[in-house]
Amino acid sequence: MPHHSTAPDHRRTLRLRRQQMAIYSYLLVWGGVMLGIEIGYFDPYTPHWWLFGTTLAANGAIFLLIRSGLSERLNDPSLTIPQMMIGIILITALLHYSRELRGGIMAIYFMAMTFGVFALPRQRMMLMALFVIGCFITLEVWEYLDAPESKIISLSIGHFGILAMGLAWFVYVGGHIHNLQQRSNEQRSSLQAQQRHLERVNQQLHDAMARLEEVAIRDSLTGLFNRRHFMERIEEELARSDRHQTPLHLALIDLDHFKQINDTWGHQAGDQVLARFAETARSTLRRADLVARYGGEEFVILFTDGSPEDIRHVLERLRSALSALHFNGRPGFSVTLSAGLASWRPDDTVDSLFQRADDALYRAKETGRNRLVEA
């Protein structure tokens, strides 16, 4: 099914777009850092080429993993946590080289946290928040041990407080958003399951209706069309012949001495004869010919194309095929048919066409049966 083949590609495309946005964001921050170095807000010895080159290389590797589909073997195909950790480590390094901008650079931590809001549950968002705090505390302690005289403890505590409050807000809101997203996904999955169920039920109803329609127009014993359906069709075909002056032929068929077969061999043998006749008719007649059980051992065939000579050949082929069959073992018996054929005339009605075919059938019986008589 197309759904299953295109859905993974669609999700992969979304992941690649998010990864491209992350790379664009790093390039934007890199540009800001280079500008900050030029105007003196960053340490002029900031190794920005090394920092951002390494970061972009790592993101490029993640991009290739997602694009190749290898990441889909993992629990998190988007590699959200590795991407966030890369960003957090970069931001922590930039904090070390920033001067008066430390408070502003800290806000970029929240950009990294935003990346996980729609992808991580609350527990993992909490772990990422602890990772941010751990990186920040490690930086502050290292800087204090390296140059305690230049460290303003109160400012560091203030920065830590702002960072902790911001991270707590992200953990709470991110968890809430993730829960809403999970409920939305569950509802979507439920709706899709219901839709698939309704489609299956609809298909079952369609199949059942088709079977009921087939039962309504078919004879249960022979599988041929029944009399009611045949009468509807002959009305339509006769009207078409009247409009377009196209040929139409009607044959009435009666199985010879059928009552005697029932009396001698039983009704089960009679049913077998009717069923075998139907099989023979289906295999002998042309695809366009319409054959139906008219009642008892009587059958009707409607021919909507061909000359009278063509139709005679078809009916003779059917008569010969039936008479060649053998029923009920040895010695058993064989069956013949009598047929009356009438061709459409411009002034014909259904009744008049049937009447002429019936008259021809009567003459076929009167003149010895096992023959075709044309009106």
Buried (B, 14 or more C-beta within 10 A) or exposed (E): EEEEEEEEEEBBEEBBEBBEEBBEBBEEBBEBBBEBBEEEBBBEEBEBEEBBEBBBEBBEEBBEBBBEEEBBEEEEBBBBBBBBBBBBBBBBBBBBBBEEBBBEBBEBBBEBBEBBBBBBBBEBBBBBBEBBBEBBEEBBEEBBEEEEEEBEEEEBEEBBEEBBEBBEEBBEBBBEBBEEBEEEEEEEEEEEEEEEEEEEEEEEEEEEEEEEEEEEBBBEEBEBBBBEBBBEBBEEBBEEBBEEEEBBBBBBBBBBBBEEBBEEBEEEBBEBBBBBBBBBBBEBBEEEBBBBBBEEBBBBBBBBEBEBEBBBEBBEEBBEBBEEBEBBEEEEBEBBBBBBBBBBEEEBEBEEBBBBBBBBBBBBBEEEBBBBBBB
